[in-house]
């Protein structure tokens, strides 16, 4: 046997096989994982493709506005539903006397969501800096409704004229320059009508029995008047703070009683006017400087509240369940409506805060069921929502609320509760 020839033969066979395997491997592309940079590029492209499926508000506002609800993230990361009115205006021009509540009611079913929809631009960092004549529009940004002020509509064009000569010929040139409307801060739109609650913010409205008994009282007046008014001289007995010369005159009202427990929550102080002390003594001498109702013998004096009046409120619903009752109607005998005042039997100790919104409910009518087995049974129908109240001043056991909306007459002892 020729050993070298056999070895060479097998060597050639092995080399041939290796060449065949190599060619086969090259004919199929390698499947490799993308590098980090390649993966990042792919992910970015996918995100861009996904983003292209959303509709830009400026390109298709009509399509965006077909939606009547939107979601918004609150500070506690909960999701709340904002209901946009289907009949909302496309553009709204702010009028003198408008409030943010009124304007938001044009766009929203629940106007207390207005802080969520005011676009965060420079003039709405404080969303109250909008003025009569401003034009507002509702747009959608990332699917969220926002109200913006049309800046272009706020600008006006002014021009100056000058004359120059060109080869001895006079030429008239006009220089155009934009300018903006200027407003004072006191003319900006407020949240709610401040005039409706102004006297309640600086005048004591609820006092305790101890404060009532300790307060100085009007003993008499010049010429023995039983009913006094502005510019009348009065004589006061009791301990006056000699560091002050201005005092509020009030009349003790009825006791505020909790109908659930019969607890006396305080006494209403009915504002009558203001007095200026001319001479301290027993009795002290004073003069009535302002009167909003008749002043009577026995009316009491308390120091004037120097608290700053603020017309900026942020209406919002309580984050806990509140249920109480109206226990007093200010200056009303039978019922109240929009922009009137009510006192409720819930206060600071119940977690109420300024700006809290409460739904008012009127008791259902009592009717007789003539079809029941027992003819003529009295049946009370379910309570009905009658309005919406915003708390604007709180005390320990009671609070004052301004009626912002009313669909029915709101009566004493009606229920108030956290809105659904």
C-alpha positions, 0 to 999 in steps of 0.5 A: 500500500502506498501510504503517502498517496492515501494521506494526500487523498484524504487531505484533499477531501478534508480541505474540500469539505472546509471550503464548502462549509465556508461558502455556505456560511457566507451565503446567510447574513448574520443575525446580531443584536443591535448595539446600544446606539443602534437600539437607541436610534430604533427606539427614537424612531418608534417614538416619533412614529407613535407621536405622528399618530396624535393630532396637533391642535393647531392643525385640526382644532375642530377634531380636538374640540369634538371631545367633551371630556379630558383627563388632568393630573391633580397635585395628588396624582389622582385623575380627575375628569374635566367636562367641556361643554359641547356648546362652548364658544370658540372665542370669548371676549372678556366683558367688564364685570366678568369673573373667572367663575363666569368665564369658566362656566362658558367652557366647563360643566364644573367651573371649579376646574378653571385652574387646570385649563388656564394656559401657563403663559406669562400673563396667566402665571397669575390667571387673574391678569386678564382684562375686559377686551381680551379674547380667549380661546380653547385649545388642546395641548397634548390632549388637554384643554387649555384656555389661552389669551390671544396675544395678537388680538391684544396688540395694536399698530401705531405709526409715525409719519416723516418726510424726506427728499429724494432728488429734490422730490419729497417722499412720505414714509410711514414707520409701523410699530406694535404697541400693547394695551396697558391696564392697571392691576385693579382692573383685572378680572377677579375670581368671584364678585368681591362686592358681595362678600366685602363686608363679611371679610373685615367685619366680625360676623360670628361671636361667642357669648363671652365676646358678646357680654364683654363688648362695650355698648352704646348707652345713649346719644345726643338729643336722646335719639333712639335710632341713630345714623351717620354723624350722630354723637354716641356715648359708650360704656365698657372697656375700650382698647385705648390703642384704637379709635375706630370700632365696628358697631354691630347688633347681637343677632340670633344664636346659631344653633346646630339643628343636629345636636342643639349646640350653640355654635355662636351668635351672629353679629349684624353689622350696622356701621363704624364709630370714631372715638373722640374722648375716652372715659366712662362713658366714652364719646364717639361719632358714627362715621358710617352706617349701613343700617339703623344704630340702636341703644344697646348695640355693641362695639368691636375693634375694626378688623384691619385684615387685607381684603383679597379678591383672589380665590381658588374654588375647589372641592374638599378632599373629604366628605362634608355634610352639614346644613344651612343654619342662617340666611343673611338678610333673607326671610324665606330663601336665597339665590345666586350671590347671596350669603348663607351660614352653615354648621360646619367650620374649621374643626370640620376641615373646611377651608376658604375656597371649598365648594359645597353642593346645596340640596333642597328637601324633596316634596312630601306627597301622598301615595293614593295607590298604596295599600294604606291610602294617603301615606306621606312619601318624601321625594328624594332631595334635589340639587339646588345650587353651589356654594363657595366657603369664603370665611370660616370660624371654628364651628360655622362658616359663611358661604357665597352662592355661586349657582342656584337652580332652585330657591335655597332655604334655611336647613337645606343640606350642604355636601361635597359635590359628586 
